[in-house]
Structure formats: C-alpha cells, structure tokens
Amino acid sequence: MTTGLHLIRIVGGGEFSCGEDESVLLAMERCGSSDIGVGCRGGGCGICRVKVVEGGYKTGKMSAAKVSESDREAGYALACRLYPAADLLIEV
C-alpha cells in the first residue's frame, strides 16, 4: 500500500482502504460497503459508533453525549470522525 493509505478491516465484516485525510465512514461508502450505520455524518448522532480494536488513529470533534471521555479511552469513536494513522481493525 502507498503511504497514507490504510486497510480498514471490520470484525465479521468487510475491508476497504482509507486515506489518512478521509474519514473511515466516507471511505466505506466510497468502496460500496455498508457494514457501518450511516447517520448525520457530522459527529452528532452516534449511529456510526465503532470500537477500534487495533491500529493508530486520530479523531475529529464528536458529541460527548455519544462518545464520552472514558469511551474514547476504551477505543470507541464515531466512524465519521475517525481518521486512520495505520491499518485498523474495528468492531461495529
């Protein structure tokens, strides 16, 4: 894989590629997959909540009502605000 492009694998689901500057949710939609629920795409509704099992990532602004600080520490994030820094394994 080229630099900045990472493999996203979903436990019990599919896999797709995602650039570091693209959210996991948008990459999933671009690749024609539907493993993650799609809602507002803005970090507020919580429909696309996932748990990162393996891999490095950064997140954008998310609703604290949907992903608390303790949730973040446990690896939870909203896929619409999840950006890979490495290959990821996620649970939906």
Protein Blocks (a to p, Z undefined) as FASTA:
>chain_A
ZZhiacdddehiacddddfkbcfklmmmmnopakbccdeknopnommgccdfbdcddddd
ddfklmcfklmmnopacfklcccfbdcdddZZ
